[in-house]
Amino acid sequence: MNTQALKALIDLFGRAPLRELEISEGGQTLKITRAEQEQNATPSATPVSTTLLATPSVSPIPDEPAEIPSSQELLVTAPMYGTLHLSPAPDAPPFVAVGDTLHAGQQVGLIEAMKVFTPIKTEISGCVEAILVPDGSEVEAHQPLIRLS
């Protein structure tokens, strides 16, 4: 199952009134389960748990949280969950560095999920003020990666 389809399934499940969804494709099974609701929780705040069976587990997210940006900042965010790569190869220079000027549509990194590399492209232009996440880190969808000015 490709990462775009996986992301779409998780997003749809988050909005659907289902408790559990299990899909098998190509020898892999995807099981999405909704956590038990607390009595005071609203349906939209219900956490969703995703388990991908028959695949290796990923390493945990680092304990140190990234700097929390303000709502006024220009940010490049992760399009999906995965491992962040800031250069095209281990021995290659990074896609961008602090001080570089970015243009909309420019590639700033890669996210690896399930051995698939998805390019991260910026939708905004600006100067790279800070890179908020170290290379090789596990990132969540919509997590801020780069702050622009």
C-alpha positions in Angstrom: 0.0 0.0 0.0 1.5 3.3 -0.9 1.9 6.1 1.6 -0.6 8.4 -0.1 -3.3 5.7 0.2 -2.3 5.0 3.8 -2.6 8.6 4.8 -6.0 8.9 3.0 -7.3 5.9 4.9 -6.2 7.2 8.2 -7.7 10.7 7.5 -11.0 9.1 6.4 -11.1 6.8 9.5 -10.5 9.8 11.8 -13.7 11.4 10.4 -15.8 8.2 10.2 -17.9 6.9 13.0 -16.1 3.5 12.9 -14.4 1.8 15.8 -12.1 -0.4 13.8 -11.0 -0.9 10.2 -8.8 -3.8 8.9 -7.5 -4.0 5.3 -5.2 -6.6 3.7 -3.3 -5.9 0.6 -0.2 -7.5 -0.9 0.6 -9.7 2.2 0.3 -6.7 4.6 -2.5 -6.0 6.9 -3.5 -2.5 8.1 -5.6 -2.3 11.2 -6.8 1.0 12.5 -8.5 1.1 15.9 -10.2 4.0 17.7 -9.3 4.3 21.3 -12.0 4.0 24.0 -13.7 7.4 24.5 -13.6 9.1 27.8 -17.0 10.3 29.1 -16.2 14.0 28.7 -14.4 13.6 25.3 -16.0 14.8 22.1 -16.1 12.4 19.1 -13.7 14.7 17.1 -11.2 14.5 19.9 -11.1 10.7 20.0 -7.6 9.4 19.4 -6.9 7.0 16.6 -4.5 4.1 16.8 -3.0 2.6 13.7 -1.2 -0.7 13.5 0.5 -2.0 10.4 1.0 -5.7 10.7 3.7 -7.9 9.0 6.1 -4.9 8.7 9.1 -4.0 10.9 8.4 -1.6 13.8 9.8 1.9 13.6 12.0 3.5 16.3 10.3 5.8 18.8 10.1 9.5 18.5 12.8 11.4 20.3 12.0 12.7 23.8 13.0 16.3 23.1 10.2 18.3 21.6 11.0 20.8 18.9 10.6 24.5 19.5 6.9 25.5 19.4 6.4 28.1 16.8 4.0 31.1 17.0 1.0 31.3 14.7 2.6 34.3 12.9 5.6 32.4 11.7 6.1 31.0 8.2 6.6 27.3 8.5 7.3 24.3 6.2 5.6 21.3 7.8 5.8 17.6 7.4 3.2 16.2 5.0 3.0 12.9 6.7 4.6 10.7 9.4 8.0 9.2 8.8 11.8 9.6 9.0 13.0 13.0 7.9 16.0 13.2 5.6 17.5 16.7 5.0 19.8 15.5 2.1 19.3 13.3 -0.9 22.0 10.8 0.3 24.1 10.4 3.5 27.2 11.9 1.9 25.4 14.6 -0.1 25.0 18.2 1.0 21.6 19.1 2.5 18.7 20.3 0.3 18.6 23.7 2.3 20.6 25.4 5.0 20.0 28.3 7.3 20.2 31.6 5.3 19.1 30.0 2.0 16.2 31.7 0.1 13.4 29.2 -0.8 10.8 29.5 -3.5 7.4 27.9 -3.6 7.7 24.3 -5.0 11.3 23.9 -4.0 12.3 20.6 -2.4 13.6 20.9 1.2 13.8 17.2 2.2 12.5 13.7 2.1 10.3 11.7 4.4 10.8 8.0 4.4 7.8 5.8 5.4 7.5 2.1 4.7 10.7 2.3 2.5 9.1 4.9 0.3 10.7 8.3 0.0 8.3 11.2 -0.4 9.7 14.6 -1.3 8.9 17.6 0.9 8.3 20.7 -1.1 7.6 24.2 0.3 4.4 25.9 -0.6 5.7 29.3 0.6 8.7 31.5 -0.2 11.1 33.0 2.3 14.6 32.8 3.8 15.4 29.8 6.0 15.6 31.2 9.6 15.9 27.8 11.4 15.7 24.1 10.8 13.6 22.8 13.7 14.1 19.1 13.4 17.5 17.2 13.1 18.2 14.9 10.1 17.1 11.3 10.7 14.3 12.2 13.2 10.9 10.7 13.3 8.3 13.4 12.4 4.5 13.6 12.6 2.2 14.9 10.0 1.9 18.7 10.1 4.9 19.0 12.4 6.9 22.2 11.8 10.3 21.4 10.1 11.6 24.7 8.9 10.9 28.3 10.0 11.1 31.0 7.3 11.3 34.7 7.6 
